[in-house]
Amino acid sequence: MRIEISIANQTLTLFDDFGGVKSRYIVSTAANGVGCEKNSGCTPLGSHIIRAKIGAGALPNTVFVGRRPTGEICTPELMAQFPNRDWILTRILWLSGTEIGKNKLGNVDTMQRYIYIHGTPDSTDMSKIGSHGCVRMRNGDIIELFELVEAGTSVLILE
């Protein structure tokens, strides 16, 4: 299996071991565009792997902060109470760059930037840029993808 994320199309495609399309999802990437620099708020380009899978068995809309469940379930009321929170929900696929100097080590390290593929509130307008660098997915979609992939799965992010 391998994942390809298209910034231009705001899609994530999961390919099987033979190159066939297994699944395709609408996503939302960074409002600041593409880039690999720390603190840029951009989605990094290039070759990555899934470093860790976080949240197995968590309820849909479980809220994560610092990769740990807070005990909260995201609701419209909770979102109104915390309007500026960057909602990381349901499951996390933590990415790590594989290209030294591009998205690995130094000032461009995807893993140290805490770039994830993760769930987002169902009210989020998908297929439009809007994240702080991560790849946002609908909660049902991230649950499905989470079950289909393993740590170490290749992820290519293309402009």
GUMI-171473 format. One record per residue (C-alpha): residue in three letters; residue number from 1; x, y, z. Coordinates in Angstrom, 3 decimals, m for minus. Example, Ala and Ser with C-alpha at 12.3 -4.5 7.8 and 13.67 -1.06 7.14 Angstrom:
2
<aa ala	i 1	x 12.300	y m4.500	z 7.800>
<aa ser	i 2	x 13.670	y m1.060	z 7.140>
# end
This chain:
159
<aa met	i 1	x 0.000	y 0.000	z 0.000>
<aa arg	i 2	x 1.005	y 3.589	z m0.554>
<aa ile	i 3	x m0.668	y 6.976	z m0.165>
<aa glu	i 4	x m0.496	y 9.908	z m2.552>
<aa ile	i 5	x m1.781	y 13.327	z m1.487>
<aa ser	i 6	x m2.493	y 15.917	z m4.196>
<aa ile	i 7	x m2.413	y 19.506	z m2.949>
<aa ala	i 8	x m3.834	y 20.776	z m6.265>
<aa asn	i 9	x m6.821	y 18.413	z m6.122>
<aa gln	i 10	x m7.162	y 18.263	z m2.312>
<aa thr	i 11	x m7.356	y 14.467	z m2.486>
<aa leu	i 12	x m5.708	y 11.535	z m0.754>
<aa thr	i 13	x m5.476	y 8.341	z m2.788>
<aa leu	i 14	x m4.638	y 4.937	z m1.309>
<aa phe	i 15	x m3.054	y 2.565	z m3.806>
<aa asp	i 16	x m2.867	y m1.202	z m3.380>
<aa asp	i 17	x 0.360	y m3.166	z m3.773>
<aa phe	i 18	x m0.240	y m3.461	z m7.536>
<aa gly	i 19	x m0.760	y 0.274	z m8.154>
<aa gly	i 20	x m4.536	y 0.103	z m8.323>
<aa val	i 21	x m6.677	y 2.694	z m6.558>
<aa lys	i 22	x m8.093	y 1.191	z m3.364>
<aa ser	i 23	x m9.696	y 4.366	z m1.977>
<aa arg	i 24	x m9.815	y 8.090	z m2.685>
<aa tyr	i 25	x m10.782	y 10.782	z m0.180>
<aa ile	i 26	x m11.331	y 14.539	z m0.207>
<aa val	i 27	x m8.935	y 16.326	z 2.174>
<aa ser	i 28	x m8.009	y 19.827	z 3.312>
<aa thr	i 29	x m4.371	y 20.932	z 3.435>
<aa ala	i 30	x m2.631	y 24.084	z 4.697>
<aa ala	i 31	x m4.104	y 27.548	z 4.281>
<aa asn	i 32	x m0.489	y 28.789	z 3.984>
<aa gly	i 33	x 0.184	y 26.527	z 0.995>
<aa val	i 34	x 3.121	y 24.160	z 0.635>
<aa gly	i 35	x 6.492	y 24.269	z 2.331>
<aa cys	i 36	x 8.714	y 22.326	z 4.658>
<aa glu	i 37	x 10.101	y 25.026	z 7.010>
<aa lys	i 38	x 9.361	y 24.839	z 10.733>
<aa asn	i 39	x 6.691	y 27.277	z 11.941>
<aa ser	i 40	x 5.554	y 27.961	z 8.363>
<aa gly	i 41	x 2.070	y 26.513	z 8.790>
<aa cys	i 42	x 2.556	y 24.894	z 5.376>
<aa thr	i 43	x 1.950	y 21.327	z 4.217>
<aa pro	i 44	x 5.308	y 19.657	z 3.462>
<aa leu	i 45	x 5.989	y 18.159	z 0.059>
<aa gly	i 46	x 7.841	y 14.996	z m0.889>
<aa ser	i 47	x 8.266	y 11.465	z 0.331>
<aa his	i 48	x 7.141	y 10.530	z 3.845>
<aa ile	i 49	x 6.156	y 7.494	z 5.859>
<aa ile	i 50	x 3.516	y 7.004	z 8.511>
<aa arg	i 51	x 5.671	y 7.181	z 11.654>
<aa ala	i 52	x 2.923	y 6.250	z 14.106>
<aa lys	i 53	x m0.767	y 5.440	z 14.250>
<aa ile	i 54	x m2.530	y 7.065	z 17.206>
<aa gly	i 55	x m6.099	y 6.677	z 18.441>
<aa ala	i 56	x m7.009	y 3.066	z 17.639>
<aa gly	i 57	x m10.445	y 2.359	z 19.061>
<aa ala	i 58	x m11.193	y 5.975	z 20.013>
<aa leu	i 59	x m14.760	y 7.138	z 19.485>
<aa pro	i 60	x m15.425	y 9.302	z 16.433>
<aa asn	i 61	x m14.843	y 12.995	z 17.272>
<aa thr	i 62	x m12.482	y 12.181	z 20.165>
<aa val	i 63	x m10.398	y 15.327	z 20.750>
<aa phe	i 64	x m6.596	y 14.989	z 20.781>
<aa val	i 65	x m4.095	y 17.529	z 22.109>
<aa gly	i 66	x m0.405	y 16.659	z 21.994>
<aa arg	i 67	x m1.386	y 13.292	z 20.460>
<aa arg	i 68	x m3.313	y 12.347	z 23.615>
<aa pro	i 69	x m7.093	y 12.103	z 23.998>
<aa thr	i 70	x m8.415	y 14.917	z 26.201>
<aa gly	i 71	x m11.526	y 13.007	z 27.278>
<aa glu	i 72	x m13.646	y 15.398	z 25.202>
<aa ile	i 73	x m15.881	y 14.599	z 22.250>
<aa cys	i 74	x m16.089	y 17.393	z 19.686>
<aa thr	i 75	x m19.577	y 18.902	z 19.521>
<aa pro	i 76	x m20.853	y 22.209	z 18.108>
<aa glu	i 77	x m21.124	y 23.439	z 21.721>
<aa leu	i 78	x m17.492	y 22.557	z 22.491>
<aa met	i 79	x m16.389	y 24.217	z 19.246>
<aa ala	i 80	x m18.281	y 27.397	z 20.255>
<aa gln	i 81	x m16.588	y 27.296	z 23.673>
<aa phe	i 82	x m13.110	y 27.026	z 22.059>
<aa pro	i 83	x m13.434	y 28.821	z 18.687>
<aa asn	i 84	x m9.676	y 29.100	z 18.048>
<aa arg	i 85	x m8.710	y 25.494	z 18.772>
<aa asp	i 86	x m7.068	y 23.528	z 15.956>
<aa trp	i 87	x m9.314	y 20.442	z 16.124>
<aa ile	i 88	x m7.425	y 17.151	z 15.813>
<aa leu	i 89	x m10.028	y 14.416	z 16.031>
<aa thr	i 90	x m10.696	y 10.685	z 15.906>
<aa arg	i 91	x m7.367	y 9.254	z 14.590>
<aa ile	i 92	x m3.844	y 10.509	z 13.887>
<aa leu	i 93	x m1.384	y 9.238	z 11.289>
<aa trp	i 94	x 1.870	y 10.994	z 12.260>
<aa leu	i 95	x 4.102	y 11.625	z 9.251>
<aa ser	i 96	x 7.902	y 11.551	z 9.045>
<aa gly	i 97	x 9.839	y 12.881	z 6.065>
<aa thr	i 98	x 12.319	y 10.609	z 4.303>
<aa glu	i 99	x 14.255	y 13.182	z 2.266>
<aa ile	i 100	x 17.167	y 14.651	z 4.253>
<aa gly	i 101	x 17.328	y 18.422	z 3.846>
<aa lys	i 102	x 13.888	y 18.572	z 2.198>
<aa asn	i 103	x 11.510	y 17.214	z 4.861>
<aa lys	i 104	x 13.801	y 15.393	z 7.301>
<aa leu	i 105	x 16.196	y 16.810	z 9.911>
<aa gly	i 106	x 17.182	y 20.408	z 10.570>
<aa asn	i 107	x 14.693	y 23.215	z 9.990>
<aa val	i 108	x 12.496	y 21.107	z 7.660>
<aa asp	i 109	x 11.672	y 18.011	z 9.751>
<aa thr	i 110	x 8.061	y 16.923	z 9.140>
<aa met	i 111	x 7.952	y 14.739	z 12.247>
<aa gln	i 112	x 9.308	y 17.492	z 14.514>
<aa arg	i 113	x 6.705	y 19.826	z 12.992>
<aa tyr	i 114	x 3.978	y 17.400	z 14.166>
<aa ile	i 115	x 2.431	y 17.028	z 10.712>
<aa tyr	i 116	x m0.421	y 14.511	z 10.711>
<aa ile	i 117	x m3.212	y 13.099	z 8.639>
<aa his	i 118	x m6.115	y 13.468	z 11.091>
<aa gly	i 119	x m9.845	y 13.824	z 11.546>
<aa thr	i 120	x m11.540	y 17.228	z 11.647>
<aa pro	i 121	x m15.011	y 18.474	z 12.625>
<aa asp	i 122	x m17.709	y 17.377	z 10.209>
<aa ser	i 123	x m18.558	y 21.048	z 9.626>
<aa thr	i 124	x m15.103	y 21.669	z 8.087>
<aa asp	i 125	x m15.317	y 22.627	z 4.411>
<aa met	i 126	x m13.338	y 19.862	z 2.728>
<aa ser	i 127	x m11.595	y 20.120	z m0.659>
<aa lys	i 128	x m10.483	y 23.645	z 0.285>
<aa ile	i 129	x m7.239	y 24.626	z 1.955>
<aa gly	i 130	x m7.550	y 25.536	z 5.623>
<aa ser	i 131	x m5.294	y 23.534	z 7.948>
<aa his	i 132	x m2.226	y 24.679	z 9.880>
<aa gly	i 133	x m0.018	y 22.275	z 7.876>
<aa cys	i 134	x m1.659	y 18.910	z 8.477>
<aa val	i 135	x m3.888	y 16.931	z 6.127>
<aa arg	i 136	x m7.455	y 16.999	z 7.434>
<aa met	i 137	x m9.974	y 14.255	z 6.654>
<aa arg	i 138	x m13.602	y 13.551	z 7.493>
<aa asn	i 139	x m13.862	y 11.412	z 10.627>
<aa gly	i 140	x m15.412	y 8.423	z 8.869>
<aa asp	i 141	x m12.707	y 8.586	z 6.205>
<aa ile	i 142	x m9.786	y 8.728	z 8.669>
<aa ile	i 143	x m11.229	y 5.753	z 10.569>
<aa glu	i 144	x m11.421	y 3.773	z 7.310>
<aa leu	i 145	x m7.908	y 4.798	z 6.198>
<aa phe	i 146	x m6.451	y 4.106	z 9.655>
<aa glu	i 147	x m7.645	y 0.489	z 9.453>
<aa leu	i 148	x m6.210	y 0.006	z 5.942>
<aa val	i 149	x m2.645	y 1.242	z 6.524>
<aa glu	i 150	x 0.268	y 0.305	z 8.763>
<aa ala	i 151	x 3.071	y 2.286	z 10.344>
<aa gly	i 152	x 5.778	y 2.541	z 7.680>
<aa thr	i 153	x 3.314	y 3.056	z 4.797>
<aa ser	i 154	x 4.762	y 5.366	z 2.125>
<aa val	i 155	x 3.092	y 8.789	z 1.758>
<aa leu	i 156	x 3.925	y 11.044	z m1.195>
<aa ile	i 157	x 2.709	y 14.655	z m0.977>
<aa leu	i 158	x 2.597	y 16.365	z m4.370>
<aa glu	i 159	x 1.885	y 19.937	z m5.329>
# end
